Amino acid sequence: LPEIYLENVRQRYQTRRDFLIDRLSKLGWHIPPTKATMYLWIPCPAGYTSTDFALHSLQTTGVVVTPGNAFGSGGEGYIRISLIANPDRLGEAIDRWQAAGIHF
């Protein structure tokens, strides 16, 4: 693949990552920037397992996230959010969380 294509893809995911980290920080999460992935791993709020929080997000807001324990016991206590969607769609998910009072 041409280098310019790869750079465009890298920049797209970095923009989405930075956007999501900024929006999540306004809800109390501190997420260190990932370096080479199209996902963010986010700690669950206190009192939630990864499955409980994923279900709460879905049932309360319609926002689908993946429970970390789906990737093994080391993922417990985290959810994984994909950076595949564009910033408008990611922002809509965070707006739904904010409206529902979901925060860290």
N, C-alpha and C positions, 0 to 999 in steps of 0.2 A: 504494500500500500504506500502511496505517496506520503512523504513526511508531513505535508500541509494538512492532509486528511487526518492523520493521527493527532496533530497539534490542535485541530478544530474540535475533535472529540474530547481530548484532554481538557481543553478550555471550557467546553460545554459542561462537563461534569464538575469541574472546579467552580464554575459560576453557580451551579445548582447547589453544590455542597456549601459554599459560602453563604448563599441566600438562606438555606435551611438552618444552618448554624446560627446565623444572626436572628432569625425569627424565633428559634427555640430558646435562645438566650433571653429573649424578652418574656418568656414563660418560666424562667428560672433554671433552665438547663445550662450546664457548662460542658460543651462538647469540643474536644480537641479536634482540629482538622485532620481528616484522614489523608493519606498521601497517594494512594493508588488503588482506589476502589470506587465502585458505583453504588455504594451503600454507606449509611451511617448507622453505627451502633449506639443506641441511646439507653442510658440506665432508666429502669422503671421507677416511678415514684414510690416512696416508702409505703409498705403494706401490700404491694402487688407482686405476684410472681409474673414472669414474662407472659404466660398464658392468660392470667387474669387481666393484665393490663391490655393485651391485644384484644381480648373479648370486650372489655370495657370500652375501648376506643371504637370498636366496630358497632357495638350495640348502642352507644351513646351518640356517636357522631357519624357513623358510616365510614370512618377512615380505617382502611385496612393496613395493618402492620404485621410483620412476622415475629412471633415470639422467639426469643433467642434460644430457648431450649430445643427448638426444632433442629438446631445445629450441634447438639450435644450439651452435656451438663455444664460446660464452661460458658455457655450462652445464657444460662439462667440469670435472671435479674436485668436482662437487657431486651430491647426490641430492635429489629433491623428495619430501617426505612430505605427504600430504593430511591435512587436519584434519577431514575429513568424518565419520570414525568417532568414537564417544563415548570419553570418557577411559578407561573400562574396557578397551576394545579397543586403544586406543593404548598403555596400560600393559602389556597382554599382549605387544605387539610389543617394547617395550623390555625386558620381563622375558626374552623369548627371546634378545634380543641379549646381555643381561647373562649369561645362563646359557651362551651360546656363546662368551663372552669377547670379544665385539665391542665395541670402544671406540675413542675418538679418540686 
